[in-house]
Amino acid sequence: MESQGRPVIVQMDGTLLVDVHHPGADEARGLLILFAELEKSPDHFHTYRVTPLSLWNAAAAGHESKQIIEGLRAVSRYDIPPTIIRLITETMDRYGILELRVGQDGLLLTSTDEYVLTEVVRHKSIAPLVRRVISAYEVEVPLLSRGTIKVALTKIGYPVRDLAGYAQGEKLPFSLRDHLPNGEPFSLRDYQLKAADAFHQGGGLSGGSGVLTLPCGAGKTIIGLRAMELLQTSTLILAANITAARQWIRECLEKTTLTADQVAEYSGESKHTAAVTVATYQILSYRPRGSDSFPHLSLLSSRNWGLILYDEVHLLPAPVFRVTAEIQARRRLGLTATLVREDGREDEVFSLIGPKKYDAPWKELESEGWIANARCIEVRVELTAEERRNYAFAEAKEKARMAAEAEAKEQAVELALSRHPGEPALVIGQYIDQLERLAKRLKAPLITGSMRQKEREELYRSFREGTIKTLVVSKVANFSIDLPDASVAIQVSGAFGSRQEEAQRLGRIMRPKAAGTYAHFYSVVTKETKDQEFALSRQRFLAEQGYEYEIVDLREWVQSEVVVS
């Protein structure tokens, strides 16, 4: 194609703009996803960004800088800026200067460049991890430092090629069903097959590890089951909470030929293992007070797993969860809706799990009907005169909560629910006092982290069966809650400016709906306060995916007779 007719514009700051209406747009996006991060995907131009991490992802997946540059030239409307060519070449060529291998008594960190290795091992974050220097080209590090040193090397700009290999794991023959137990046909969608194949690409059990990123409601669990089927090996599944863990167990038994004696729950209530074992991050990273040992980690890592599957992998970099990443001798698969983190530690997921292997744009799956068409509405409320006075004199650290718990939010929730009579709805918030008041006002059950698991699951089941239409839930509902019929979510408070939480909460209502119907996501915000500032930050990720927030004022909304539908 002629250069003026090509779909990609490469800019000097590392951003790549893709004209989605161009006939070559799909081909171009297939190329860009190999080495660039999708940042924004609104209606007309999608924005990708080239970063050191995205280029290291590409190098780790086996791509070469020359190949990437040639491909980019083929789709670029204008000449590629020399700075971008240099960025791609120098960054990708740095990957693999250092390699990690298995030694006789530990791991060997090696390099053909003695000066690079000398510089690296003298770095303050690397030196404590070096057990001994063998030569100018080789040092020894402890086996249990495999994850730690990979993170540290990535942070100083020298991502290591991990050649220490993976355990083969116990063989586990099984398959996905073609019919569910109720007789309903079952098959994977095209993008689900592509995602699992992208992970598996590279030679079965001898291949590497990586992360798959898809919207909530897109069926990440099914993709995980397909990856397990491709590997045919014993698997440890780590979930965000016990509710999610039990959902994994149900899915294993419903959608595969695995039997009940092959799937076990390892939790505070049931400490069993089987060929497929499902546990939570919390139980695996539990450490008795005053102890340096992780008893459950030792037990679970002693089994010959062939795969460790991390659900909601974006949780992994938190210090309390990072110990799970020390199971580095196993092949690893991470699943998430978004790797966005407010602390900027996405590079740890790359180091500990592997490169991103697949990324599906939210609006693209929406347009194909695989996730719900969603409408996002921000309802702005005002503080009362008394609340305004108290807010003005409050300490800075108190202002966020005061604004989040504004009295007018309760009226806004009632009004939003009245516009969707009979629809399954979730009211989600951060502060328990506020949620208790709402539950009482709405005469709806409240689910919090302190509720017994059995009671929690009974309420979820009643919601799925339709006997309960509205649930008030705390942040325990942010992750992996299977409520497929939920079509309305009303957010009254959240974790400050967390984009990741905003995406997860919208995800609670993203399962496909009947043709012509919408999922509705309301965010109730107190205007001219910290609450409004945080809302703008929270919405940024979804706006970049192409979602628009309709802004309505509660006073005008009350007076209006227009029904949002």
C-alpha positions as CSV (number, residue, x, y, z in Angstrom):
1,M,0.0,0.0,0.0
2,E,1.1,3.6,-0.6
3,S,2.6,5.2,2.5
4,Q,-0.1,7.9,2.7
5,G,-2.7,5.2,2.8
6,R,-1.2,3.2,5.7
7,P,-3.0,3.1,9.0
8,V,-0.4,3.9,11.7
9,I,1.2,7.3,12.6
10,V,4.4,6.9,14.7
11,Q,5.1,9.9,16.9
12,M,8.4,10.9,18.5
13,D,7.1,10.5,22.1
14,G,6.6,6.8,21.5
15,T,2.9,6.9,20.8
16,L,1.4,5.1,17.8
17,L,-2.0,6.1,16.5
18,V,-4.0,3.6,14.5
19,D,-6.9,4.7,12.2
20,V,-9.4,2.0,13.1
21,H,-11.5,2.8,10.0
22,H,-8.5,1.9,7.7
23,P,-8.9,-1.5,5.9
24,G,-5.4,-2.4,7.2
25,A,-6.2,-1.5,10.8
26,D,-6.6,-5.1,12.0
27,E,-3.3,-6.2,10.5
28,A,-1.6,-3.2,12.1
29,R,-3.0,-3.8,15.5
30,G,-1.9,-7.5,15.3
31,L,1.6,-6.2,14.8
32,L,1.6,-3.4,17.4
33,I,0.3,-5.7,20.2
34,L,3.6,-7.6,19.9
35,F,5.7,-4.7,21.2
36,A,3.5,-1.8,22.3
37,E,0.9,-1.2,25.1
38,L,-2.7,-0.4,24.1
39,E,-3.4,2.8,26.0
40,K,-6.7,4.1,24.5
41,S,-9.3,2.6,22.2
42,P,-12.0,5.2,21.6
43,D,-14.1,5.2,18.4
44,H,-11.7,6.5,15.7
45,F,-8.0,6.3,16.7
46,H,-6.5,3.7,19.0
47,T,-3.4,4.8,20.9
48,Y,-0.5,2.5,21.6
49,R,2.7,3.3,23.4
50,V,6.2,1.9,23.0
51,T,7.9,1.5,26.4
52,P,10.9,-0.4,27.7
53,L,8.6,-2.9,29.3
54,S,6.5,-3.5,26.2
55,L,9.8,-4.0,24.2
56,W,11.1,-6.4,26.7
57,N,7.8,-8.2,26.5
58,A,8.4,-8.6,22.7
59,A,12.0,-9.7,23.2
60,A,11.0,-12.2,25.8
61,A,8.4,-13.6,23.4
62,G,11.1,-14.3,20.8
63,H,10.8,-11.2,18.6
64,E,13.8,-9.3,17.3
65,S,14.2,-5.5,16.9
66,K,14.9,-5.8,13.2
67,Q,11.7,-7.7,12.6
68,I,9.7,-5.2,14.7
69,I,11.1,-2.2,12.8
70,E,10.5,-3.7,9.4
71,G,6.9,-4.5,10.4
72,L,6.4,-1.0,11.7
73,R,7.7,0.5,8.5
74,A,5.2,-1.5,6.5
75,V,2.2,0.0,8.3
76,S,3.5,3.5,9.0
77,R,2.0,6.4,7.1
78,Y,5.2,8.5,7.5
79,D,8.8,7.8,8.1
80,I,9.6,6.4,11.6
81,P,11.4,9.0,13.7
82,P,15.1,7.9,14.3
83,T,14.6,8.2,18.1
84,I,11.9,5.5,17.9
85,I,14.1,3.2,15.9
86,R,16.9,3.7,18.4
87,L,14.6,3.1,21.3
88,I,13.4,-0.2,19.8
89,T,16.9,-1.4,18.9
90,E,18.7,-0.5,22.1
91,T,16.0,-1.6,24.4
92,M,15.2,-5.0,22.8
93,D,18.9,-5.8,22.3
94,R,19.5,-5.2,26.0
95,Y,17.1,-8.1,26.9
96,G,19.1,-11.3,27.2
97,I,22.6,-9.8,27.9
98,L,22.0,-11.5,31.2
99,E,20.8,-15.1,31.5
100,L,19.6,-17.2,34.4
101,R,20.5,-20.9,34.3
102,V,20.4,-23.9,36.7
103,G,23.8,-24.5,38.4
104,Q,25.1,-27.3,40.6
105,D,24.1,-25.7,43.9
106,G,21.8,-22.9,42.9
107,L,21.1,-20.6,40.0
108,L,23.8,-19.0,37.7
109,L,23.5,-15.5,36.5
110,T,25.7,-15.3,33.4
111,S,26.7,-12.8,30.7
112,T,29.1,-12.8,27.8
113,D,29.9,-9.2,28.7
114,E,32.0,-9.2,31.9
115,Y,31.7,-5.4,32.4
116,V,27.9,-5.6,32.3
117,L,27.9,-8.4,34.9
118,T,30.4,-6.6,37.1
119,E,28.3,-3.4,37.0
120,V,25.1,-5.3,37.8
121,V,26.3,-7.4,40.7
122,R,27.7,-4.3,42.4
123,H,24.3,-2.6,42.3
124,K,22.8,-2.2,45.8
125,S,19.7,-4.2,44.9
126,I,21.5,-7.1,43.3
127,A,24.6,-7.5,45.6
128,P,22.7,-9.0,48.5
129,L,21.3,-11.7,46.2
130,V,24.7,-12.9,45.0
131,R,25.9,-16.0,46.9
132,R,29.4,-16.1,45.3
133,V,31.3,-14.9,42.3
134,I,32.4,-17.8,40.1
135,S,34.1,-15.9,37.4
136,A,33.9,-12.6,35.5
137,Y,31.1,-14.1,33.5
138,E,29.2,-16.0,36.1
139,V,27.8,-15.6,39.6
140,E,25.7,-17.9,41.8
141,V,22.4,-16.9,43.4
142,P,20.1,-19.0,45.6
143,L,17.3,-21.0,44.0
144,L,14.6,-19.2,46.1
145,S,15.9,-15.8,44.8
146,R,14.8,-16.6,41.2
147,G,11.7,-14.3,41.3
148,T,13.4,-11.6,43.5
149,I,16.4,-11.2,41.2
150,K,14.3,-11.0,38.1
151,V,12.3,-8.1,39.5
152,A,15.5,-6.3,40.7
153,L,17.2,-6.7,37.3
154,T,14.2,-5.4,35.4
155,K,14.0,-2.3,37.6
156,I,17.6,-1.4,36.9
157,G,17.1,-1.9,33.1
158,Y,18.6,-5.3,32.6
159,P,15.7,-7.8,32.2
160,V,17.2,-11.3,32.4
161,R,16.4,-14.2,30.0
162,D,15.3,-17.0,32.3
163,L,16.6,-20.3,31.0
164,A,16.4,-22.1,34.3
165,G,13.5,-24.2,32.9
166,Y,10.3,-25.5,34.3
167,A,9.2,-28.6,36.0
168,Q,7.3,-31.0,33.7
169,G,4.6,-31.7,36.4
170,E,2.4,-34.7,36.9
171,K,0.5,-35.7,33.7
172,L,-3.2,-35.0,33.8
173,P,-5.2,-36.2,30.8
174,F,-8.6,-34.4,30.6
175,S,-10.6,-32.3,28.1
176,L,-13.2,-29.6,27.9
177,R,-16.7,-30.8,27.4
178,D,-18.7,-30.2,24.3
179,H,-21.9,-30.2,26.3
180,L,-22.6,-29.0,29.8
181,P,-24.2,-31.3,32.4
182,N,-27.6,-29.7,31.6
183,G,-27.2,-30.7,28.0
184,E,-26.4,-27.2,26.7
185,P,-23.8,-27.1,24.0
186,F,-20.4,-25.7,25.0
187,S,-17.7,-24.3,22.9
188,L,-15.0,-21.6,23.1
189,R,-15.3,-18.2,21.3
190,D,-12.7,-17.3,18.7
191,Y,-10.9,-14.8,20.9
192,Q,-10.8,-17.3,23.8
193,L,-9.1,-19.9,21.6
194,K,-6.6,-17.2,20.3
195,A,-5.8,-16.1,23.9
196,A,-5.1,-19.7,25.1
197,D,-3.1,-20.5,22.0
198,A,-1.0,-17.3,22.4
199,F,-0.1,-18.5,25.9
200,H,0.7,-22.0,24.8
201,Q,2.7,-20.9,21.8
202,G,6.4,-21.9,22.1
203,G,6.4,-25.6,22.5
204,G,4.1,-27.2,25.1
205,L,5.6,-27.7,28.5
206,S,9.0,-26.5,27.4
207,G,7.6,-23.1,26.6
208,G,7.6,-20.0,28.8
209,S,5.0,-18.2,30.8
210,G,2.9,-15.1,30.4
211,V,-0.2,-12.9,31.0
212,L,-3.5,-12.7,29.2
213,T,-5.5,-9.5,29.5
214,L,-9.2,-9.5,28.7
215,P,-12.2,-7.5,30.0
216,C,-14.3,-8.7,32.9
217,G,-17.1,-10.9,31.6
218,A,-15.1,-12.1,28.6
219,G,-14.6,-15.6,30.1
220,K,-11.1,-15.6,31.5
221,T,-11.8,-18.7,33.6
222,I,-12.7,-20.6,30.4
223,I,-9.5,-19.4,28.8
224,G,-7.6,-20.7,31.8
225,L,-9.3,-24.1,31.5
226,R,-8.4,-24.2,27.8
227,A,-4.7,-23.5,28.7
228,M,-4.8,-26.3,31.3
229,E,-6.3,-28.6,28.6
230,L,-3.4,-27.7,26.2
231,L,-0.8,-28.5,28.8
232,Q,-2.4,-31.7,30.3
233,T,-0.6,-31.3,33.6
234,S,-1.3,-30.8,37.3
235,T,-2.3,-27.2,38.1
236,L,-2.3,-25.0,41.1
237,I,-4.9,-22.2,40.7
238,L,-4.5,-19.1,42.9
239,A,-7.6,-16.9,43.3
240,A,-8.3,-13.5,44.9
241,N,-10.7,-14.9,47.6
242,I,-12.5,-18.0,48.7
243,T,-15.6,-17.2,46.7
244,A,-13.6,-17.0,43.5
245,A,-11.7,-20.2,44.4
246,R,-15.0,-22.1,44.7
247,Q,-16.2,-20.6,41.4
248,W,-13.0,-22.1,39.8
249,I,-13.8,-25.5,41.3
250,R,-17.4,-25.3,39.9
251,E,-16.2,-24.4,36.5
252,C,-13.6,-27.2,36.4
253,L,-16.3,-29.8,37.3
254,E,-19.0,-28.3,35.0
255,K,-16.9,-27.6,31.9
256,T,-14.2,-30.3,31.9
257,T,-14.0,-34.0,32.3
258,L,-12.1,-33.6,35.5
259,T,-13.8,-35.5,38.4
260,A,-14.5,-34.4,42.0
261,D,-11.5,-36.4,43.3
262,Q,-9.2,-34.6,40.9
263,V,-10.1,-31.1,42.0
264,A,-9.5,-29.9,45.6
265,E,-9.9,-26.7,47.7
266,Y,-7.0,-25.7,49.9
267,S,-8.3,-23.1,52.3
268,G,-8.7,-22.4,56.0
269,E,-11.7,-24.7,55.9
270,S,-10.4,-27.5,53.7
271,K,-6.7,-28.3,53.4
272,H,-6.7,-30.9,50.6
273,T,-4.6,-31.2,47.5
274,A,-5.3,-33.0,44.2
275,A,-4.1,-32.9,40.6
276,V,-5.9,-29.5,40.3
277,T,-5.8,-27.6,43.6
278,V,-7.5,-24.2,44.0
279,A,-6.2,-21.9,46.8
280,T,-6.2,-18.2,47.6
281,Y,-3.3,-15.7,47.7
282,Q,-4.0,-15.2,51.4
283,I,-3.6,-18.8,52.5
284,L,-0.5,-19.3,50.4
285,S,1.2,-16.2,51.8
286,Y,0.1,-16.8,55.4
287,R,3.0,-16.4,57.9
288,P,2.5,-17.0,61.6
289,R,3.2,-14.0,63.8
290,G,6.9,-13.9,64.8
291,S,7.8,-16.5,62.2
292,D,9.8,-16.3,59.0
293,S,8.3,-19.4,57.4
294,F,5.3,-19.7,55.1
295,P,3.9,-23.1,56.0
296,H,1.3,-23.3,53.3
297,L,3.7,-22.2,50.6
298,S,6.0,-25.1,51.5
299,L,3.2,-27.6,51.4
300,L,1.8,-26.5,48.0
301,S,5.2,-26.0,46.4
302,S,6.2,-29.6,47.4
303,R,3.7,-31.1,44.8
304,N,4.9,-31.5,41.3
305,W,2.8,-28.8,39.6
306,G,3.2,-28.3,35.9
307,L,1.3,-25.0,35.9
308,I,0.6,-22.2,38.4
309,L,-2.4,-20.2,37.3
310,Y,-2.8,-16.7,38.8
311,D,-6.3,-15.3,38.6
312,E,-6.5,-11.5,39.0
313,V,-2.7,-11.4,38.5
314,H,-2.5,-7.6,39.0
315,L,-2.8,-8.3,42.7
316,L,0.5,-10.2,42.6
317,P,3.0,-7.3,43.1
318,A,1.6,-6.4,46.6
319,P,4.2,-7.3,49.1
320,V,1.9,-9.8,50.9
321,F,1.3,-11.7,47.7
322,R,4.8,-11.6,46.1
323,V,5.9,-14.7,48.0
324,T,3.7,-16.7,45.7
325,A,5.9,-15.7,42.8
326,E,8.8,-17.6,44.3
327,I,7.3,-20.8,42.7
328,Q,9.4,-19.9,39.7
329,A,10.2,-23.4,38.6
330,R,6.7,-23.9,37.3
331,R,5.1,-22.7,34.2
332,R,2.9,-19.6,35.0
333,L,-0.2,-18.1,33.5
334,G,-1.6,-14.8,34.7
335,L,-5.2,-13.7,34.0
336,T,-6.4,-10.1,34.5
337,A,-8.8,-7.4,33.2
338,T,-6.2,-4.7,33.5
339,L,-2.5,-4.6,34.6
340,V,-3.0,-0.9,35.5
341,R,-1.6,-0.2,39.0
342,E,-1.5,3.1,40.8
343,D,1.9,2.3,42.2
344,G,3.4,1.7,38.7
345,R,4.7,-1.8,39.5
346,E,3.4,-3.5,36.4
347,D,7.0,-4.4,35.7
348,E,6.9,-6.9,38.6
349,V,4.2,-8.9,36.8
350,F,6.4,-9.1,33.7
351,S,9.4,-10.2,35.8
352,L,7.6,-12.8,38.0
353,I,5.0,-14.2,35.6
354,G,6.1,-13.5,32.1
355,P,5.4,-11.2,29.1
356,K,1.9,-10.2,28.1
357,K,0.8,-12.7,25.5
358,Y,-2.7,-11.4,24.6
359,D,-4.7,-8.2,25.0
360,A,-8.3,-7.8,23.9
361,P,-9.8,-4.2,23.6
362,W,-13.0,-3.8,25.7
363,K,-15.0,-1.9,23.0
364,E,-14.0,-4.4,20.3
365,L,-15.5,-7.3,22.3
366,E,-18.5,-5.2,23.1
367,S,-19.1,-4.4,19.4
368,E,-19.0,-8.1,18.7
369,G,-21.6,-8.9,21.4
370,W,-19.2,-10.9,23.7
371,I,-19.6,-8.5,26.6
372,A,-22.4,-6.2,27.4
373,N,-23.0,-2.7,25.9
374,A,-22.4,-0.5,28.9
375,R,-23.6,3.0,29.7
376,C,-21.6,4.9,32.3
377,I,-23.3,7.6,34.3
378,E,-21.7,9.9,36.9
379,V,-24.4,11.3,39.2
380,R,-23.1,14.5,41.0
381,V,-24.6,15.3,44.4
382,E,-24.0,18.3,46.8
383,L,-23.0,18.4,50.4
384,T,-25.6,19.7,52.8
385,A,-24.9,23.1,54.5
386,E,-23.7,21.3,57.6
387,E,-21.6,18.8,55.7
388,R,-20.1,21.7,53.7
389,R,-19.1,23.5,56.9
390,N,-17.6,20.4,58.5
391,Y,-15.8,19.6,55.2
392,A,-14.2,23.1,55.1
393,F,-12.7,22.7,58.6
394,A,-11.7,19.1,58.3
395,E,-8.1,17.8,58.1
396,A,-7.0,16.9,54.6
397,K,-6.9,13.1,55.4
398,E,-10.6,13.3,56.6
399,K,-12.0,15.1,53.6
400,A,-12.0,12.1,51.2
401,R,-14.2,10.0,53.5
402,M,-16.5,12.8,54.4
403,A,-17.2,13.6,50.7
404,A,-17.6,9.9,49.9
405,E,-20.3,9.5,52.6
406,A,-22.3,12.5,51.7
407,E,-26.0,12.1,52.7
408,A,-27.3,13.0,49.3
409,K,-25.8,9.9,47.8
410,E,-28.5,7.7,49.4
411,Q,-31.2,9.6,47.5
412,A,-29.2,9.2,44.3
413,V,-28.9,5.4,44.8
414,E,-32.7,5.2,45.4
415,L,-33.4,7.2,42.2
416,A,-31.0,5.1,40.1
417,L,-32.6,1.9,41.3
418,S,-36.1,3.3,40.6
419,R,-35.1,3.7,36.9
420,H,-34.4,0.0,36.6
421,P,-37.3,-1.7,38.3
422,G,-36.8,-5.4,38.7
423,E,-33.3,-5.5,37.3
424,P,-30.6,-7.3,39.3
425,A,-28.5,-4.5,40.9
426,L,-25.4,-4.1,42.9
427,V,-24.7,-1.2,45.2
428,I,-20.9,-1.1,45.8
429,G,-18.9,0.9,48.3
430,Q,-15.8,1.3,50.4
431,Y,-17.1,2.3,53.8
432,I,-19.1,-0.1,56.0
433,D,-21.0,2.5,57.9
434,Q,-22.3,4.0,54.7
435,L,-23.2,0.6,53.3
436,E,-25.1,-0.3,56.5
437,R,-27.2,2.8,56.1
438,L,-27.9,2.1,52.5
439,A,-28.8,-1.6,53.1
440,K,-31.3,-0.5,55.8
441,R,-32.8,2.2,53.6
442,L,-33.1,-0.1,50.6
443,K,-34.2,-3.1,52.7
444,A,-31.4,-5.1,50.9
445,P,-28.9,-7.6,52.2
446,L,-25.4,-6.4,52.9
447,I,-22.3,-8.5,52.1
448,T,-18.9,-7.5,53.8
449,G,-15.6,-9.2,54.4
450,S,-16.6,-10.1,58.0
451,M,-19.6,-12.1,56.9
452,R,-19.3,-15.9,57.2
453,Q,-18.5,-17.5,53.8
454,K,-21.5,-19.7,53.9
455,E,-23.9,-16.8,54.4
456,R,-22.2,-14.9,51.7
457,E,-22.5,-17.7,49.2
458,E,-26.2,-18.2,50.0
459,L,-26.9,-14.5,49.3
460,Y,-25.0,-14.7,46.0
461,R,-27.0,-17.8,45.1
462,S,-30.3,-16.1,45.9
463,F,-29.2,-13.1,43.7
464,R,-28.3,-15.5,40.8
465,E,-31.7,-17.2,41.2
466,G,-33.6,-13.9,41.2
467,T,-35.1,-14.1,44.7
468,I,-33.0,-11.2,45.7
469,K,-32.9,-8.3,43.2
470,T,-30.5,-5.9,45.0
471,L,-27.3,-6.6,46.9
472,V,-25.3,-4.0,48.9
473,V,-21.6,-5.1,48.8
474,S,-18.3,-3.9,50.1
475,K,-15.0,-4.2,48.2
476,V,-15.2,-8.0,48.6
477,A,-17.2,-7.9,45.3
478,N,-14.5,-6.1,43.4
479,F,-13.0,-9.4,42.1
480,S,-14.1,-12.6,40.5
481,I,-17.7,-12.7,41.7
482,D,-19.9,-14.7,39.3
483,L,-23.2,-12.8,39.1
484,P,-23.9,-13.1,35.4
485,D,-27.4,-11.5,35.4
486,A,-26.4,-8.3,37.2
487,S,-27.2,-5.4,34.9
488,V,-26.9,-2.4,37.2
489,A,-24.0,-1.4,39.4
490,I,-24.1,1.8,41.6
491,Q,-20.8,2.8,43.0
492,V,-21.1,5.1,46.1
493,S,-17.4,5.1,47.3
494,G,-14.1,3.6,46.3
495,A,-10.4,3.3,46.9
496,F,-9.6,6.9,46.1
497,G,-8.4,7.2,42.5
498,S,-8.0,3.5,41.6
499,R,-8.5,3.0,37.9
500,Q,-8.2,-0.7,38.4
501,E,-11.0,-0.8,40.9
502,E,-13.3,1.2,38.5
503,A,-12.7,-1.3,35.8
504,Q,-13.3,-4.3,38.1
505,R,-16.6,-2.8,39.3
506,L,-17.8,-2.2,35.8
507,G,-16.9,-5.7,35.1
508,R,-19.4,-7.0,37.6
509,I,-22.2,-6.2,35.0
510,M,-20.3,-7.0,31.7
511,R,-21.7,-10.4,31.0
512,P,-23.6,-10.3,27.6
513,K,-27.2,-9.1,27.8
514,A,-30.2,-9.6,25.5
515,A,-30.0,-7.7,22.2
516,G,-30.9,-4.1,22.5
517,T,-30.4,-3.9,26.2
518,Y,-27.6,-2.2,28.2
519,A,-25.7,-2.6,31.4
520,H,-25.7,0.6,33.5
521,F,-22.8,1.7,35.7
522,Y,-23.5,4.6,38.0
523,S,-20.8,6.4,39.9
524,V,-22.3,8.7,42.6
525,V,-19.9,11.6,43.2
526,T,-19.9,14.6,45.6
527,K,-19.1,17.6,43.5
528,E,-16.5,20.2,44.3
529,T,-14.7,17.8,46.7
530,K,-11.9,15.3,46.8
531,D,-14.6,12.8,45.7
532,Q,-14.9,14.5,42.3
533,E,-11.1,14.6,41.9
534,F,-10.8,10.9,42.6
535,A,-13.7,10.1,40.3
536,L,-11.8,11.8,37.4
537,S,-8.8,9.7,38.0
538,R,-10.8,6.5,38.5
539,Q,-12.6,6.9,35.2
540,R,-9.4,7.4,33.2
541,F,-8.8,3.8,32.3
542,L,-12.4,3.2,31.1
543,A,-12.4,6.4,29.1
544,E,-9.2,5.2,27.4
545,Q,-11.1,2.0,26.5
546,G,-13.7,4.1,24.7
547,Y,-16.3,4.4,27.4
548,E,-18.0,7.8,27.9
549,Y,-19.4,9.0,31.2
550,E,-22.7,10.9,31.0
551,I,-22.7,13.6,33.7
552,V,-26.0,14.3,35.5
553,D,-26.7,16.5,38.4
554,L,-28.9,15.0,41.1
555,R,-31.1,18.1,41.5
556,E,-31.8,18.2,37.8
557,W,-32.2,14.4,37.7
558,V,-34.9,14.5,40.4
559,Q,-36.9,17.1,38.4
560,S,-36.4,15.4,35.1
561,E,-38.9,12.9,33.7
562,V,-36.4,11.5,31.3
563,V,-35.7,7.8,32.1
564,V,-32.2,6.6,31.5
565,S,-32.6,3.2,29.7
